[in-house]
């Protein structure tokens, strides 16, 4: 085998010269690349985690959320004052040492009683005549004790409940609500102080999304992993903390605090005032028609009833492709501004269910040209002016059953990111009824009670013989078979035993009173089709056959529409 010869001295010199030349040429290029093409420290924050201290050092690297906030700190010459809430000792030890850029203070919050449940906060029924209601006490931070805060950092509880494969319910956790409301109070108190305003940021640490009812997606600065950073809108947040802790009481939006009484607890924050807002909000009533023209007549009667109350609000109607051009002309004639939409399928609805496309209602949040909307289903009539209810915040509605609200009338605030949020969650959150009402009650679990008088459900107990509509209500929600789909002579809900809870001659007559005040050209949109006429006659015949005790089947039909079927 041939032996390997060692390098000659000449070869060694050549190698050394080549290596030095390589370093001289390429090292400046590497250095320039580092200086001019490196990623800025704050441009991409992948994980906002707190770094544990080294066993050989007492220094703690500041959490990256702090660096994000420092970028927009309006007082860089002063250290941030950071309030910490709901951390145990081990977690707080890392947060107490944020370096010279921040000072920390622990927020002491008395635990909410374990006896207070979500059912206590959101009862099905309350005595609306009581001015203050009976909301359970939820401890809040002592007003004035934590002043000068720039940031509030909270460990947010998360109790997601899986109800079936790939589906879950909305979060109804009293402790989570307490922490969220406590932070909201601290932000408002520190943001509006001594007639001066400043931004107060909020950092949530937790696996679950913070309460979108309080902390809006528009105010989200950053979300990475388990960290959520907000710069809340003070006006919106102040509006929220004025609300009762749940639907256990009606909001007293126009109540004046007596000057002779010392303000207590949360009232001190509610009494804070700001400069008057001269901007006039753009507001509208909105309804929707999709998948069928059966409710075109109802929408025309609804608009006519609203306009009779001398409203100052716009009227907007969302319509999908199933609503004909002829129907659109009638809807426009009564005052609706038409917005064409593509309908949205309800993921939880049965194959041929009536609410298969009810998620189309979610598109009302896309009407961002308006500041606030009152959604109202097209099976309503309005009896008195309800414009003043626009003073309520999102989401305000009348109660339905247990702790849920009825989505027939809702006060809401349009938002593109909120709509995107609704779309993103629709395959994960279960709707108890397969429709929009069940879904919205899982997305928005903290809502504000409107009086039952604004959403009077046409639903009566069996022993209610008179079934009269109360005189002090604002609207009638016409449950069951709709008046325009019945004969004029009586409420056809009497013709079916299972529909008797919805039967009321008085409510039926009130809808037809609205019809009688409509122009003749609009009344034509309420004609009966041959199919509807045949269905009503069959129902009446069946009621006659079994001699239903209410006796409505004995009434002779005089409805003139029967002679001019569509």
Kinemage of the C-alpha trace (Angstrom):
@kinemage 1
@onewidth
@group {chain A} dominant
@subgroup {mainchain}
@vectorlist {calphas} color= white
{ca unk a 1} P 0.000 0.000 0.000
{ca unk a 2} L 1.347 3.443 -0.903
{ca unk a 3} L 2.225 5.664 2.047
{ca unk a 4} L 0.549 9.111 2.569
{ca unk a 5} L 3.026 11.911 2.222
{ca unk a 6} L 2.854 14.866 4.666
{ca unk a 7} L 2.056 18.373 3.393
{ca unk a 8} L 5.035 20.322 2.121
{ca unk a 9} L 5.868 23.699 3.692
{ca unk a 10} L 4.771 25.395 0.459
{ca unk a 11} L 1.370 23.739 0.592
{ca unk a 12} L 0.889 24.752 4.230
{ca unk a 13} L 1.610 28.374 3.402
{ca unk a 14} L -0.962 28.282 0.606
{ca unk a 15} L -3.625 26.883 2.959
{ca unk a 16} L -2.966 29.568 5.558
{ca unk a 17} L -3.112 32.343 2.951
{ca unk a 18} L -6.400 30.927 1.542
{ca unk a 19} L -8.024 30.728 5.014
{ca unk a 20} L -7.060 34.292 5.883
{ca unk a 21} L -8.368 35.560 2.552
{ca unk a 22} L -11.706 33.750 3.149
{ca unk a 23} L -12.127 35.333 6.568
{ca unk a 24} L -11.201 38.821 5.316
{ca unk a 25} L -13.749 38.647 2.475
{ca unk a 26} L -16.730 36.904 4.141
{ca unk a 27} L -16.621 38.101 7.755
{ca unk a 28} L -17.653 41.712 6.856
{ca unk a 29} L -20.513 40.307 4.774
{ca unk a 30} L -21.767 38.218 7.698
{ca unk a 31} L -21.495 41.219 10.013
{ca unk a 32} L -23.426 43.476 7.631
{ca unk a 33} L -26.121 40.837 7.235
{ca unk a 34} L -26.521 40.662 11.006
{ca unk a 35} L -26.772 44.422 11.369
{ca unk a 36} L -29.124 45.228 8.505
{ca unk a 37} L -31.215 42.113 7.924
{ca unk a 38} L -31.857 40.758 11.428
{ca unk a 39} L -35.467 40.629 12.751
{ca unk a 40} L -36.292 43.380 15.268
{ca unk a 41} L -36.827 42.108 18.789
{ca unk a 42} L -40.515 43.059 18.982
{ca unk a 43} L -41.580 42.292 15.423
{ca unk a 44} L -42.569 38.667 16.013
{ca unk a 45} L -43.482 37.521 19.496
{ca unk a 46} L -43.954 33.778 19.184
{ca unk a 47} L -44.570 32.937 22.858
{ca unk a 48} L -45.277 35.442 25.596
{ca unk a 49} L -44.001 33.135 28.317
{ca unk a 50} L -42.232 34.081 31.512
{ca unk a 51} L -38.641 32.804 31.585
{ca unk a 52} L -37.586 31.113 34.852
{ca unk a 53} L -34.463 32.399 36.547
{ca unk a 54} L -31.143 30.654 36.103
{ca unk a 55} L -29.964 28.617 39.119
{ca unk a 56} L -26.741 30.666 39.005
{ca unk a 57} L -28.395 34.082 38.774
{ca unk a 58} L -30.985 36.126 40.663
{ca unk a 59} L -32.082 37.935 37.482
{ca unk a 60} L -35.427 37.147 35.825
{ca unk a 61} L -35.897 37.889 32.142
{ca unk a 62} L -38.924 40.198 31.748
{ca unk a 63} L -41.929 38.490 30.088
{ca unk a 64} L -42.294 39.336 26.420
{ca unk a 65} L -45.815 40.747 26.882
{ca unk a 66} L -44.151 43.457 28.973
{ca unk a 67} L -41.860 44.328 26.074
{ca unk a 68} L -44.870 44.600 23.767
{ca unk a 69} L -46.599 47.033 26.135
{ca unk a 70} L -43.430 49.070 26.668
{ca unk a 71} L -43.326 49.754 22.926
{ca unk a 72} L -46.461 51.882 23.222
{ca unk a 73} L -45.931 53.167 26.764
{ca unk a 74} L -46.929 56.832 26.744
{ca unk a 75} L -44.702 57.688 29.729
{ca unk a 76} L -41.336 56.074 28.910
{ca unk a 77} L -39.595 58.223 31.552
{ca unk a 78} L -41.640 56.539 34.293
{ca unk a 79} L -41.819 52.832 35.178
{ca unk a 80} L -45.022 50.935 34.493
{ca unk a 81} L -47.196 50.127 37.484
{ca unk a 82} L -48.514 46.596 37.033
{ca unk a 83} L -51.384 45.097 39.044
{ca unk a 84} L -51.395 41.304 39.486
{ca unk a 85} L -54.626 39.434 40.129
{ca unk a 86} L -55.459 35.756 40.752
{ca unk a 87} L -51.923 34.307 40.919
{ca unk a 88} L -50.613 31.869 43.501
{ca unk a 89} L -47.306 32.520 45.283
{ca unk a 90} L -45.158 30.449 42.934
{ca unk a 91} L -46.572 32.117 39.820
{ca unk a 92} L -46.350 35.572 41.332
{ca unk a 93} L -42.695 35.182 42.344
{ca unk a 94} L -41.651 35.461 38.693
{ca unk a 95} L -43.913 38.456 38.098
{ca unk a 96} L -42.805 40.448 41.131
{ca unk a 97} L -39.400 41.110 39.567
{ca unk a 98} L -40.014 42.816 36.232
{ca unk a 99} L -36.860 44.882 36.328
{ca unk a 100} L -36.535 48.668 36.389
{ca unk a 101} L -39.154 49.075 33.652
{ca unk a 102} L -42.069 48.102 35.910
{ca unk a 103} L -43.333 47.966 39.481
{ca unk a 104} L -45.830 45.360 40.645
{ca unk a 105} L -48.673 45.458 43.139
{ca unk a 106} L -50.871 42.546 44.196
{ca unk a 107} L -54.623 43.091 43.768
{ca unk a 108} L -56.459 41.611 46.735
{ca unk a 109} L -59.916 40.332 45.839
{ca unk a 110} L -62.259 38.669 48.299
{ca unk a 111} L -63.407 35.305 46.856
{ca unk a 112} L -66.973 35.143 45.631
{ca unk a 113} L -69.196 32.925 47.760
{ca unk a 114} L -69.412 29.290 46.645
{ca unk a 115} L -73.182 29.540 47.187
{ca unk a 116} L -73.540 31.911 44.225
{ca unk a 117} L -74.264 29.990 41.024
{ca unk a 118} L -74.862 31.043 37.444
{ca unk a 119} L -78.557 30.348 38.014
{ca unk a 120} L -78.533 32.954 40.821
{ca unk a 121} L -77.037 35.534 38.463
{ca unk a 122} L -79.311 34.684 35.525
{ca unk a 123} L -82.732 33.723 36.918
{ca unk a 124} L -85.553 33.007 34.510
{ca unk a 125} L -87.916 35.450 36.243
{ca unk a 126} L -87.442 38.565 38.382
{ca unk a 127} L -89.791 41.128 39.867
{ca unk a 128} L -89.347 43.965 37.381
{ca unk a 129} L -91.097 46.435 39.665
{ca unk a 130} L -88.135 46.450 42.060
{ca unk a 131} L -85.781 49.343 41.170
{ca unk a 132} L -82.553 47.574 42.149
{ca unk a 133} L -83.412 43.912 41.710
{ca unk a 134} L -81.850 41.174 43.803
{ca unk a 135} L -78.415 40.451 42.340
{ca unk a 136} L -76.064 38.454 44.596
{ca unk a 137} L -73.024 40.284 45.911
{ca unk a 138} L -69.826 39.740 43.926
{ca unk a 139} L -66.806 41.331 45.636
{ca unk a 140} L -64.891 43.901 43.578
{ca unk a 141} L -61.535 45.649 44.277
{ca unk a 142} L -61.792 48.413 46.848
{ca unk a 143} L -62.169 51.689 44.887
{ca unk a 144} L -59.212 54.050 45.260
{ca unk a 145} L -56.886 51.430 46.741
{ca unk a 146} L -55.086 50.546 43.492
{ca unk a 147} L -54.368 53.862 41.821
{ca unk a 148} L -51.852 54.673 39.132
{ca unk a 149} L -52.023 51.289 37.383
{ca unk a 150} L -50.825 51.122 33.792
{ca unk a 151} L -51.292 47.371 33.290
{ca unk a 152} L -53.429 44.678 34.923
{ca unk a 153} L -52.208 41.087 34.548
{ca unk a 154} L -54.615 38.275 35.422
{ca unk a 155} L -54.527 34.511 35.586
{ca unk a 156} L -57.857 33.718 33.934
{ca unk a 157} L -59.817 30.626 35.047
{ca unk a 158} L -60.926 28.257 32.290
{ca unk a 159} L -63.686 25.661 32.728
{ca unk a 160} L -64.663 24.513 29.254
{ca unk a 161} L -67.353 21.821 29.274
{ca unk a 162} L -67.423 19.233 26.497
{ca unk a 163} L -70.978 18.082 25.765
{ca unk a 164} L -70.252 15.686 22.925
{ca unk a 165} L -67.549 14.820 20.442
{ca unk a 166} L -65.889 17.995 19.094
{ca unk a 167} L -68.595 20.161 20.704
{ca unk a 168} L -68.666 22.224 23.898
{ca unk a 169} L -70.793 24.683 25.821
{ca unk a 170} L -70.068 28.312 26.526
{ca unk a 171} L -68.247 29.125 29.760
{ca unk a 172} L -70.514 29.921 32.722
{ca unk a 173} L -68.104 30.352 35.625
{ca unk a 174} L -68.870 32.792 38.453
{ca unk a 175} L -65.201 33.107 39.503
{ca unk a 176} L -64.166 33.859 35.915
{ca unk a 177} L -66.873 36.541 35.717
{ca unk a 178} L -65.687 38.062 39.003
{ca unk a 179} L -62.066 38.285 37.784
{ca unk a 180} L -63.159 39.800 34.463
{ca unk a 181} L -65.434 42.410 36.061
{ca unk a 182} L -62.765 43.246 38.652
{ca unk a 183} L -60.270 43.966 35.862
{ca unk a 184} L -62.826 46.056 33.996
{ca unk a 185} L -63.426 48.142 37.121
{ca unk a 186} L -59.685 48.645 37.663
{ca unk a 187} L -59.152 49.700 34.047
{ca unk a 188} L -61.961 52.272 34.174
{ca unk a 189} L -60.934 53.639 37.579
{ca unk a 190} L -57.294 54.030 36.526
{ca unk a 191} L -58.076 55.136 32.982
{ca unk a 192} L -60.387 57.958 34.070
{ca unk a 193} L -58.768 59.683 37.031
{ca unk a 194} L -58.795 63.345 38.076
{ca unk a 195} L -60.584 64.280 34.825
{ca unk a 196} L -57.639 62.919 32.834
{ca unk a 197} L -57.610 59.899 30.575
{ca unk a 198} L -54.917 57.341 29.895
{ca unk a 199} L -54.687 53.889 28.365
{ca unk a 200} L -54.593 50.960 30.765
{ca unk a 201} L -53.561 47.657 29.206
{ca unk a 202} L -54.767 44.211 30.262
{ca unk a 203} L -52.882 40.922 29.993
{ca unk a 204} L -54.788 37.639 30.411
{ca unk a 205} L -52.930 34.390 30.948
{ca unk a 206} L -55.060 31.317 30.273
{ca unk a 207} L -56.024 28.658 27.767
{ca unk a 208} L -59.535 30.030 27.206
{ca unk a 209} L -60.398 33.239 25.371
{ca unk a 210} L -61.222 36.179 27.682
{ca unk a 211} L -64.847 37.287 27.893
{ca unk a 212} L -65.664 38.866 24.539
{ca unk a 213} L -68.653 40.544 26.179
{ca unk a 214} L -66.253 42.764 28.151
{ca unk a 215} L -62.991 42.719 26.219
{ca unk a 216} L -63.701 43.392 22.569
{ca unk a 217} L -61.802 41.888 19.680
{ca unk a 218} L -61.224 45.440 18.368
{ca unk a 219} L -59.146 46.147 21.482
{ca unk a 220} L -56.957 43.036 21.208
{ca unk a 221} L -53.332 44.053 20.654
{ca unk a 222} L -51.789 40.605 20.612
{ca unk a 223} L -52.700 36.959 21.102
{ca unk a 224} L -50.038 34.287 21.159
{ca unk a 225} L -50.509 30.938 22.867
{ca unk a 226} L -52.007 31.420 26.328
{ca unk a 227} L -51.438 35.178 26.372
{ca unk a 228} L -53.952 37.879 25.386
{ca unk a 229} L -53.010 41.584 25.473
{ca unk a 230} L -55.711 44.281 25.277
{ca unk a 231} L -55.885 48.052 25.245
{ca unk a 232} L -59.585 48.448 26.181
{ca unk a 233} L -61.848 51.242 24.975
{ca unk a 234} L -62.706 53.126 28.176
{ca unk a 235} L -66.124 54.336 27.004
{ca unk a 236} L -67.244 50.816 26.105
{ca unk a 237} L -65.850 49.296 29.280
{ca unk a 238} L -67.431 51.938 31.477
{ca unk a 239} L -70.780 51.182 29.861
{ca unk a 240} L -70.339 47.508 30.739
{ca unk a 241} L -69.485 47.956 34.424
{ca unk a 242} L -72.674 49.959 34.912
{ca unk a 243} L -74.639 46.806 34.138
{ca unk a 244} L -75.903 44.484 36.914
{ca unk a 245} L -73.816 41.376 37.588
{ca unk a 246} L -76.286 39.331 35.530
{ca unk a 247} L -79.908 39.270 34.376
{ca unk a 248} L -80.867 39.254 38.066
{ca unk a 249} L -81.842 42.940 37.750
{ca unk a 250} L -82.896 45.425 35.094
{ca unk a 251} L -80.206 48.019 34.276
{ca unk a 252} L -81.025 51.465 35.645
{ca unk a 253} L -79.491 53.446 32.797
{ca unk a 254} L -81.213 56.720 33.618
{ca unk a 255} L -81.113 56.528 37.411
{ca unk a 256} L -79.541 59.533 39.134
{ca unk a 257} L -77.433 59.007 42.238
{ca unk a 258} L -78.565 61.063 45.197
{ca unk a 259} L -76.025 63.676 46.288
{ca unk a 260} L -76.979 63.233 49.933
{ca unk a 261} L -75.852 59.615 50.073
{ca unk a 262} L -72.224 58.496 50.177
{ca unk a 263} L -71.347 56.373 47.170
{ca unk a 264} L -70.493 52.798 47.995
{ca unk a 265} L -68.296 50.227 46.272
{ca unk a 266} L -68.873 49.962 42.545
{ca unk a 267} L -71.048 53.097 42.532
{ca unk a 268} L -67.918 55.250 42.874
{ca unk a 269} L -66.681 53.953 39.555
{ca unk a 270} L -70.096 54.255 37.925
{ca unk a 271} L -70.259 57.910 38.994
{ca unk a 272} L -67.081 58.860 37.115
{ca unk a 273} L -67.857 61.345 34.368
{ca unk a 274} L -66.195 62.174 31.119
{ca unk a 275} L -66.509 64.983 28.596
{ca unk a 276} L -69.887 64.887 26.807
{ca unk a 277} L -69.907 63.088 23.480
{ca unk a 278} L -71.255 65.240 20.666
{ca unk a 279} L -71.052 62.491 18.038
{ca unk a 280} L -74.501 61.274 17.012
{ca unk a 281} L -74.587 57.490 16.805
{ca unk a 282} L -75.985 55.871 13.687
{ca unk a 283} L -78.604 53.327 14.707
{ca unk a 284} L -81.153 51.105 12.987
{ca unk a 285} L -83.751 48.411 13.367
{ca unk a 286} L -82.793 45.308 11.402
{ca unk a 287} L -84.546 42.093 10.400
{ca unk a 288} L -83.818 39.251 8.011
{ca unk a 289} L -85.663 37.160 5.408
{ca unk a 290} L -84.164 33.983 4.029
{ca unk a 291} L -85.078 30.607 2.533
{ca unk a 292} L -88.786 31.427 2.036
{ca unk a 293} L -91.171 34.262 1.237
{ca unk a 294} L -93.625 33.226 3.960
{ca unk a 295} L -92.477 36.092 6.188
{ca unk a 296} L -92.491 38.918 3.610
{ca unk a 297} L -95.944 40.037 4.793
{ca unk a 298} L -94.746 39.907 8.415
{ca unk a 299} L -91.718 42.080 7.618
{ca unk a 300} L -93.936 44.648 5.876
{ca unk a 301} L -96.325 44.753 8.849
{ca unk a 302} L -93.356 45.024 11.244
{ca unk a 303} L -91.876 48.026 9.410
{ca unk a 304} L -95.284 49.691 9.188
{ca unk a 305} L -95.853 49.214 12.931
{ca unk a 306} L -92.422 50.683 13.744
{ca unk a 307} L -92.918 53.706 11.513
{ca unk a 308} L -96.288 54.380 13.170
{ca unk a 309} L -94.386 55.006 16.451
{ca unk a 310} L -92.490 57.966 14.882
{ca unk a 311} L -89.108 56.319 15.164
{ca unk a 312} L -85.974 58.253 14.241
{ca unk a 313} L -83.995 55.104 13.375
{ca unk a 314} L -83.209 53.534 10.018
{ca unk a 315} L -84.846 50.275 8.936
{ca unk a 316} L -82.534 47.662 7.378
{ca unk a 317} L -83.542 44.265 5.994
{ca unk a 318} L -81.175 41.454 5.014
{ca unk a 319} L -82.554 39.280 2.190
{ca unk a 320} L -81.121 36.206 0.491
{ca unk a 321} L -81.702 34.994 -3.092
{ca unk a 322} L -85.068 33.374 -2.264
{ca unk a 323} L -86.742 36.761 -1.822
{ca unk a 324} L -88.074 37.823 -5.226
{ca unk a 325} L -87.679 41.206 -6.872
{ca unk a 326} L -91.439 41.697 -6.556
{ca unk a 327} L -91.243 41.209 -2.769
{ca unk a 328} L -88.244 43.527 -2.565
{ca unk a 329} L -90.333 46.315 -4.125
{ca unk a 330} L -92.971 45.962 -1.404
{ca unk a 331} L -90.345 45.840 1.359
{ca unk a 332} L -88.692 48.982 0.015
{ca unk a 333} L -92.055 50.729 -0.300
{ca unk a 334} L -92.722 50.295 3.443
{ca unk a 335} L -89.308 51.721 4.331
{ca unk a 336} L -86.785 48.867 4.539
{ca unk a 337} L -83.286 49.477 3.182
{ca unk a 338} L -82.415 46.182 1.514
{ca unk a 339} L -79.048 44.402 1.878
{ca unk a 340} L -78.637 41.257 -0.202
{ca unk a 341} L -76.784 38.435 1.581
{ca unk a 342} L -75.683 34.831 1.157
{ca unk a 343} L -77.314 32.668 3.794
{ca unk a 344} L -75.369 30.624 6.379
{ca unk a 345} L -76.215 27.019 7.208
{ca unk a 346} L -76.781 26.074 10.840
{ca unk a 347} L -74.254 23.305 11.646
{ca unk a 348} L -76.395 21.741 14.397
{ca unk a 349} L -79.786 21.779 12.663
{ca unk a 350} L -81.551 18.643 11.461
{ca unk a 351} L -81.539 17.945 7.719
{ca unk a 352} L -84.975 19.436 6.994
{ca unk a 353} L -85.371 21.573 10.119
{ca unk a 354} L -87.096 24.965 10.050
{ca unk a 355} L -83.929 26.562 11.419
{ca unk a 356} L -81.553 25.008 8.895
{ca unk a 357} L -80.385 28.432 7.681
{ca unk a 358} L -80.957 30.442 10.862
{ca unk a 359} L -77.258 31.233 11.282
{ca unk a 360} L -77.852 33.732 8.486
{ca unk a 361} L -79.018 36.055 11.282
{ca unk a 362} L -75.384 36.351 12.380
{ca unk a 363} L -74.741 38.566 9.348
{ca unk a 364} L -76.321 41.479 11.208
{ca unk a 365} L -72.894 41.960 12.860
{ca unk a 366} L -71.530 42.785 9.396
{ca unk a 367} L -73.537 46.031 9.198
{ca unk a 368} L -70.538 48.025 10.399
{ca unk a 369} L -71.829 51.274 8.896
{ca unk a 370} L -74.049 51.398 12.020
{ca unk a 371} L -72.928 51.951 15.614
{ca unk a 372} L -75.785 50.006 17.153
{ca unk a 373} L -78.644 47.830 15.929
{ca unk a 374} L -81.845 46.482 17.375
{ca unk a 375} L -82.509 43.167 15.723
{ca unk a 376} L -86.184 42.279 15.641
{ca unk a 377} L -87.688 39.154 14.103
{ca unk a 378} L -90.269 39.646 11.366
{ca unk a 379} L -93.014 37.930 13.398
{ca unk a 380} L -93.289 40.980 15.702
{ca unk a 381} L -95.457 44.060 15.703
{ca unk a 382} L -94.441 47.172 17.650
{ca unk a 383} L -97.178 48.943 19.622
{ca unk a 384} L -95.219 51.807 21.238
{ca unk a 385} L -92.015 53.683 20.486
{ca unk a 386} L -88.952 51.690 21.588
{ca unk a 387} L -86.172 54.022 20.408
{ca unk a 388} L -84.947 54.624 23.973
{ca unk a 389} L -83.900 50.978 24.277
{ca unk a 390} L -80.991 51.787 21.955
{ca unk a 391} L -79.286 53.132 25.095
{ca unk a 392} L -78.582 49.552 26.158
{ca unk a 393} L -75.230 47.934 25.279
{ca unk a 394} L -74.445 44.687 23.495
{ca unk a 395} L -75.856 42.203 24.219
{ca unk a 396} L -79.194 43.141 25.712
{ca unk a 397} L -82.261 40.962 25.319
{ca unk a 398} L -85.327 39.677 27.142
{ca unk a 399} L -85.101 36.373 29.054
{ca unk a 400} L -86.371 33.127 27.596
{ca unk a 401} L -85.815 30.009 29.706
{ca unk a 402} L -83.397 29.127 32.520
{ca unk a 403} L -80.371 31.452 32.043
{ca unk a 404} L -80.760 32.036 28.286
{ca unk a 405} L -82.029 35.086 26.386
{ca unk a 406} L -84.543 35.218 23.553
{ca unk a 407} L -82.913 36.320 20.304
{ca unk a 408} L -86.158 37.685 18.834
{ca unk a 409} L -85.111 41.182 19.953
{ca unk a 410} L -81.463 41.991 20.652
{ca unk a 411} L -79.379 45.141 21.094
{ca unk a 412} L -75.999 44.621 19.432
{ca unk a 413} L -73.010 46.500 18.067
{ca unk a 414} L -71.808 45.539 14.569
{ca unk a 415} L -68.187 44.449 14.284
{ca unk a 416} L -66.254 42.667 11.568
{ca unk a 417} L -63.951 40.861 13.995
{ca unk a 418} L -66.916 39.827 16.178
{ca unk a 419} L -68.607 38.340 13.107
{ca unk a 420} L -65.382 36.520 12.235
{ca unk a 421} L -65.302 35.214 15.809
{ca unk a 422} L -68.866 33.894 15.431
{ca unk a 423} L -67.967 32.156 12.198
{ca unk a 424} L -64.818 30.586 13.661
{ca unk a 425} L -66.660 29.043 16.639
{ca unk a 426} L -69.801 27.756 14.964
{ca unk a 427} L -68.527 24.188 14.484
{ca unk a 428} L -67.194 23.931 18.053
{ca unk a 429} L -69.993 25.369 20.191
{ca unk a 430} L -73.241 23.442 20.414
{ca unk a 431} L -76.609 25.123 19.863
{ca unk a 432} L -79.245 23.606 22.141
{ca unk a 433} L -81.971 24.139 19.521
{ca unk a 434} L -79.817 23.914 16.402
{ca unk a 435} L -80.458 27.575 15.568
{ca unk a 436} L -79.047 31.040 16.161
{ca unk a 437} L -80.602 31.481 19.612
{ca unk a 438} L -78.954 28.375 21.014
{ca unk a 439} L -75.619 29.271 19.454
{ca unk a 440} L -75.544 32.917 20.560
{ca unk a 441} L -76.341 31.849 24.124
{ca unk a 442} L -73.138 29.791 24.158
{ca unk a 443} L -70.968 32.525 22.633
{ca unk a 444} L -72.422 35.308 24.804
{ca unk a 445} L -73.091 33.929 28.274
{ca unk a 446} L -72.976 37.318 30.075
{ca unk a 447} L -75.873 39.402 28.805
{ca unk a 448} L -78.153 42.208 30.025
{ca unk a 449} L -81.847 41.873 30.755
{ca unk a 450} L -84.445 43.889 28.854
{ca unk a 451} L -87.915 44.118 30.297
{ca unk a 452} L -90.357 41.407 29.251
{ca unk a 453} L -92.570 44.231 27.997
{ca unk a 454} L -90.333 44.715 24.959
{ca unk a 455} L -90.624 41.054 23.949
{ca unk a 456} L -94.089 39.884 24.950
{ca unk a 457} L -94.235 36.252 23.898
{ca unk a 458} L -97.653 35.175 22.642
{ca unk a 459} L -97.663 32.155 24.918
{ca unk a 460} L -100.424 31.424 27.415
{ca unk a 461} L -101.047 28.906 30.166
{ca unk a 462} L -103.843 26.398 29.703
{ca unk a 463} L -105.972 27.870 32.501
{ca unk a 464} L -105.811 31.406 31.016
{ca unk a 465} L -109.290 31.704 29.528
{ca unk a 466} L -109.144 35.331 28.351
{ca unk a 467} L -105.629 35.333 26.851
{ca unk a 468} L -105.482 39.106 26.684
{ca unk a 469} L -102.450 41.137 25.673
{ca unk a 470} L -101.317 43.417 28.557
{ca unk a 471} L -101.846 47.119 27.928
{ca unk a 472} L -98.338 48.240 28.980
{ca unk a 473} L -96.282 46.170 26.512
{ca unk a 474} L -94.165 47.545 23.658
{ca unk a 475} L -94.301 44.642 21.204
{ca unk a 476} L -95.995 41.313 20.538
{ca unk a 477} L -93.874 38.331 19.511
{ca unk a 478} L -96.325 36.247 17.471
{ca unk a 479} L -95.309 32.675 18.285
{ca unk a 480} L -97.020 29.725 16.628
{ca unk a 481} L -98.732 29.980 13.252
{ca unk a 482} L -98.548 33.599 12.092
{ca unk a 483} L -101.691 35.756 11.734
{ca unk a 484} L -101.183 36.366 7.991
{ca unk a 485} L -100.935 32.601 7.439
{ca unk a 486} L -104.277 32.102 9.258
{ca unk a 487} L -107.695 33.338 8.229
{ca unk a 488} L -108.547 36.828 9.398
{ca unk a 489} L -111.588 35.622 11.369
{ca unk a 490} L -109.703 33.911 14.185
{ca unk a 491} L -106.335 32.675 15.371
{ca unk a 492} L -105.889 29.304 13.677
{ca unk a 493} L -103.621 28.142 16.503
{ca unk a 494} L -106.936 27.126 18.131
{ca unk a 495} L -107.339 24.418 15.477
{ca unk a 496} L -104.509 22.244 16.838
{ca unk a 497} L -104.275 20.993 20.408
{ca unk a 498} L -100.473 21.214 20.436
{ca unk a 499} L -100.654 24.861 19.293
{ca unk a 500} L -103.107 26.025 21.983
{ca unk a 501} L -100.410 27.772 24.097
{ca unk a 502} L -99.926 30.190 21.159
{ca unk a 503} L -103.631 30.900 20.613
{ca unk a 504} L -105.011 34.366 21.435
{ca unk a 505} L -107.888 36.124 19.689
{ca unk a 506} L -106.743 39.412 21.224
{ca unk a 507} L -103.160 39.193 19.914
{ca unk a 508} L -104.436 37.969 16.543
{ca unk a 509} L -106.775 40.973 16.275
{ca unk a 510} L -103.980 43.416 17.112
{ca unk a 511} L -101.912 42.211 14.170
{ca unk a 512} L -104.884 42.698 11.841
{ca unk a 513} L -105.376 46.211 13.210
{ca unk a 514} L -101.860 47.001 11.938
{ca unk a 515} L -102.766 45.399 8.604
{ca unk a 516} L -105.862 47.617 8.272
{ca unk a 517} L -103.734 50.786 8.511
{ca unk a 518} L -101.375 49.645 5.740
{ca unk a 519} L -101.789 51.129 2.229
{ca unk a 520} L -103.755 48.870 -0.126
{ca unk a 521} L -100.732 48.228 -2.333
{ca unk a 522} L -98.867 46.801 0.680
{ca unk a 523} L -101.817 44.685 1.816
{ca unk a 524} L -101.547 42.732 -1.437
{ca unk a 525} L -98.283 41.228 -0.140
{ca unk a 526} L -100.315 39.522 2.597
{ca unk a 527} L -102.555 37.523 0.304
{ca unk a 528} L -103.016 33.777 0.849
{ca unk a 529} L -101.645 31.203 -1.547
{ca unk a 530} L -103.723 28.218 -2.593
{ca unk a 531} L -101.407 25.998 -0.566
{ca unk a 532} L -101.891 28.087 2.586
{ca unk a 533} L -105.659 28.214 2.105
{ca unk a 534} L -105.825 24.429 1.710
{ca unk a 535} L -103.676 23.879 4.827
{ca unk a 536} L -105.867 26.156 6.969
{ca unk a 537} L -109.088 24.521 5.752
{ca unk a 538} L -107.673 21.076 6.545
{ca unk a 539} L -106.752 22.193 10.055
{ca unk a 540} L -110.240 23.639 10.577
{ca unk a 541} L -111.814 20.434 9.274
{ca unk a 542} L -109.787 18.315 11.674
{ca unk a 543} L -110.761 20.565 14.599
{ca unk a 544} L -114.425 20.220 13.553
{ca unk a 545} L -114.107 16.446 13.326
{ca unk a 546} L -112.820 16.086 16.911
{ca unk a 547} L -115.031 18.915 18.256
{ca unk a 548} L -112.234 20.815 20.006
{ca unk a 549} L -113.591 22.387 23.184
{ca unk a 550} L -112.639 25.983 22.280
{ca unk a 551} L -115.281 25.958 19.530
{ca unk a 552} L -113.408 28.170 17.073
{ca unk a 553} L -114.042 25.631 14.340
{ca unk a 554} L -117.704 26.765 14.392
{ca unk a 555} L -116.777 30.238 13.082
{ca unk a 556} L -117.811 30.865 9.486
{ca unk a 557} L -114.849 32.079 7.390
{ca unk a 558} L -115.408 35.568 5.993
{ca unk a 559} L -111.798 36.498 5.238
{ca unk a 560} L -111.988 38.288 1.811
{ca unk a 561} L -108.541 36.958 0.885
{ca unk a 562} L -110.094 33.540 0.232
{ca unk a 563} L -111.671 34.920 -2.940
{ca unk a 564} L -108.425 36.247 -4.366
{ca unk a 565} L -105.856 33.513 -3.726
{ca unk a 566} L -102.321 33.921 -5.020
